[in-house]
């Protein structure tokens, strides 16, 4: 009986391997647009790479389109001429912020000289939004400030909005200029990301004081970051205010994520051209 069970087990394994191999081979045998991978996972900022080959000599053009969450991305289309079956195409594309909002798919379609679709293959990509991508995806509106544990939020702060751009430049919309105070005397320049590929540890904000060419670099530890909120902490020398303030007084600020919009206005109420007294080189601080 044991021998019979062993034989049956061996036959089952062989059949499973046979049908599995047949399934994998049929993908390549039947496909006319052949990708070296059909699945990929990565972070925003990563580069997707795939090699395309052809299984039909009638294919004369490859068209690549992009889809996110079932919707085709308008304006994205790559056309590649195909001269013969031995041609290959090396596809490369950076995963962008926004690609994580659903399944990301690149469709590779092969057309004849008459522009008739012959075959198409999809590359499906699972995307994880990094903290860098999250910081640059949204605008950040200040909603709360505590200094040494005490609430120091004022109404004038509540329309302050930061924009941390993907190119590491930093823009600031202070809202109503009447409540902006000394903020209107700074040139806002850049930000620097500190952390791993996936998780942020801190950010540096770089600005120039009035007519100064020496950058002021403020470090903020990221206490919490998600798609809705950003909590940051810095330490300021407020010893001149006396007890209980010290040279290392903790200041915590909470920001909420808001969609980027055309309403964002850097140096609101002022001429931005007047805020360029110092050379600003984002990415070099």
N, C-alpha and C positions, 0 to 999 in steps of 0.2 A: 504493500500500500504506500509505503514511504517513497519507493522508487516511482510509482505511478504519479504521485503528487509532484515529485521533482520534475518529471517529464512534462506534466501539464504546466507547471510553473515556467519551465524553460520555453515552451512553445508560446505561452502568453507574453513573455518578455520579448521574444523574437517578433511576434506579431505587432506589439506596441512599437518596437524600434522601426519595423518596416513601414507602418503607417505614418509614424512621425517623420521619417525620412522622406516618404512620398509627399507629405504635406509641405515640408520645407522646400523640396526640389520643385514642386509644382509652382511655387511662387516665382521662381526664376525661369522655369521652362515656359510658363504661360505669359509672363510679363513681357511687354515690349519696351517699356521704360523701366530700367532696372536700377534700384538704389542699393548701395552697399549697407544701408541701415534703414529701418522703418520706424524705429523708436529712439528717442533721445531724452535725457533729462538734464537740466542745468539751471544756473542762476541767471538773473538779469545781468548783462555785461559779458556773459560767456559767448563764445563763438561756436555756432553750429557748423559742422562740416559734413558733407556727403559727396560721394562719387557717383555720377550718373553714367550708365552705359546703355546700349540700345540692342534690342533683340529683333528688330525689323528694319529692313533696308528702305522701306517706304517712308520712314520718319525723316523729315527734312527740317523740322523746327521744334525746339523745346521751349515751352512757355511755363514759367514758374509764377504761381500766385500764392498769396498769403491769406490765411483765415484765422481769426481769433473768435472762439466761442460760437462757431458756426457762421460768422459774418465775414465776408470777403473784405479785405483791407483795400479801400479805394486808393488808386494811384500806385499800388505796388504791383509791378509786373516786369519780369525779366524775360527777354526773348533771346534765344541762343540758336544760331544756325547750325544745322547738322549736315555735314557733307557726305559721310558714309557711316556704316555700322561700327567701324573701328574707333570712331570719335568717342571721347570721354569728356565729361564736364565736371569740374571741381566746384561744388557749391560751398560758399562761405557766407554766413550772415550772423551779425551780432544780435543776441537776444536783447530786446529793448524793454524799457519800463513801459508797462501797459500790456505786454505780451502775456503776463501772468493772469490776466482777467478772464481766463477760460482756457480750453485746450488750444494750443498753437499748432497749426498745420500748414506745411508748405506742400502744395500740389504741383507735381511735375507732369506736364501734359505733352505728349508727342503728336505732332500734326504732319499730314502729308503735304505735298507740294500744292495740292488743291485746297489746303487749309481744313482738311477733314481730320477729326480726332481719331487717332489710332489706338492710343492707350494712355493711361494716367496712373501714377503711383503717388502715395501720400507719405510724407515724413511727419509723424506726430511727436510733439515735444511737450514734456511736462516742465513747467517753469516755476521756479521759486523766486519770489521777490527778495532781494537783499536789503539790508538796512540802508546801504548807500542809495539804492534805487528808491527806497521808500522816502528818504529825506529829500531827494530831488524830484520825486513824483508830485508832491503836494506843495502848496504854500502853507505857512505855519503862522497862525494867529494867536498872539499872546492873550491868555485869559486869566492868568493868576500869577502872583509873585509873593513869595515870603522871604523875609530878611531876618536871619537869626531866629527863625521859627515864627515870626510875627507876620501877619498879613499886611503887605505894603502895596497891594494892588490899588491903582487909581483909575478913575474913568478914562483918563487921557491915554492910558496904556492899552485899552481894550481894542483899539483899531490898529495896533502895531502888527505888521505882517512881514515875515522874512521869506525870501525866496532863495533857496540853495540850488543853484543851477548845476546841471550835469557836467558842465565844463569847469566847475569849481569856482565860478564867480558867485558873488553874494550881492543880492539886491534887497533894499529895505524900503517899504512903504510905511511911513509913520502916520498915515491917516491925516486927521485935521492938524495942519501946521501949528495952530494956536496952542495945541497941547503937546507938541513935540519937544519943547525945551531945548536942551543942548544937543540933542540928536541931530539937529539941522546943521551943526558945525562940523560934521564928520564926512569924509569920503569913504563910502563902503566898497570894499574891494573883493575879498575872496573868503573861501572857507576851506578847511582841510579836514579830511576824514581820517579818523584813527580807529582801527579795529580789524577784525578778520573779514574775509570775503563775504561772510553771511551776517555777522553781528557787529554793530557799532559799539565802541567803548567811549569815545569822546569826539568832540569837534572843536576846531579852532576857528574863531571868527577874526578876520583881519580887516582893519580899518585904519584910516589916517586921520589924526586930529587936524584941526583947522590950520591950513597952510603948512602942515608938517609933511616932510618926506620920509619920516621914520615910522614904520608900521607899528600899530598897537595890536598885539595878538592876545586875545582873550580865550582861555581854555574853558570848555564846558563839558563836564562829565555827563554822559547820558544815563539817567536813572531808569528810564522806561521809554520804549518806542514801539508803537504799533500803527495800524492803519488809521487810527483815530486820534492818538495823543502822543505828545512828546514832552517828557519831563527832563529838564537839564539843571545842573548845579554848578555854580562857580563860587570862588572865594574872593571877597573884596576887602581892601584895606579901609575900614570905616572907623579906625581907632580914634580919629579926630572928633567923632561924635561922642566919645566917652563911653563909660560902662553902660551896657554890657558888650558893646561892640569892640572888636579887636582887629588886628591886621589880617586875620583870616576869617572874616565873617561869612558864613554860608548864605548864599542867595540862590533860591530855587525858583524856577519859572516853569509854568505849564503852558504849552501851546496845543491848539487843536488843528488837525489837518483840514484844509479846505481845498476844493478843486482849483487848479490854476485858471485864472480868467483874465480877460482884457481889462478888467477894472483895476488890477494891480498897477500902481503908478510909483515907480522909484522916485525918491526926492519930491514927493507930492507937494505941489504948490511952488516948487522952485524949478529953476532951469538946470537939468542934469549936466549940461555942458560946463556949468560953473563948479562942478565937483570933480575935477580931474587935475588937481594941483600936484599929485604924486604919481609916479609910474606904478601901475598895478599889473602884476603878472600872476594870475591864478595858476595854481599847480606848482609854484616855486617857493612856497613858504613852509 
